[in-house]
């Protein structure tokens, strides 16, 4: 930051990173759906003043499929030192609550926020203990070190096949023999809890992500509640904030815990409706095969 004094001093900056494969999707409607899903992310970022970075370049010839995200995240961290947080969101995810605010102050002592469950990971040793489709990672040296270690489990490593066997031996319910990104992270957390695990927040108090089948039944109740709240106060009906806009704009929000409308400035604490928040919901992956 000392080399880039023109960067904004506004705290809590978030850069959303997403992307897709370099070539066209094999599904005839796949690229159309990817475009629609990307627009959903752009709209969300415009509302909340976040930056967004889309990658469709294979940055490492052997790091394809789900491994490609980590080279993209690392490149984004280097290219955007002004961003405090990098928010990776898979291309086949759709944000269903456009009012959702990331509770960043909640993660002040952590560098990685990922959907997960401590008992499933540490006690049951299940490969479903975390889900790496959506995660927040702080733009710092700790995170760079983690990413460097994390990708050592990937297909570019000469030990790729061995790591697959190691993961399978520890996480017995792992379905595939190949090393994958989620199980690799779980291995690092289980085997290096003090080095890595203590700085990782396993978020399960709200849906950082979830499969649509699990939560689509809740959409109607969520929509009804928002409609009732917005009818009660006109300030909630239209809110706009641009990344390059006025950071001091007052943005009204509904605080569910108190039942009050709260006004939050650009530098203030941002409240999130967390008990029933659904964001983002993963779409069926078959659309993008």
Secondary structure, DSSP 8 states (H G I E B T S, - for coil): -TT-TTS---SS-EEEEEE--SS--SSTTHHHHHHHHHHHHHHHHHHHT-EEEEE-S-SSTT--GGGHHHHHHHHHHHH-TT-SEEEEE-TTEE---TT----GGGGTT-SEEEEE-HIIIIIS--TTSEEEEEEEEESSHHHHHHHHHHGGGSTTSTTHHHHHHHHHHHSTT---SS--HHHHHHHHHHHTTTTTGGGEEEE-SSBSSEEHHHHGGGHHHHHHHHHHHHHH-GGGT-----TTS-TT--EEEEETTTTEEEEE-TTS------SS-B--EE--GGGG-
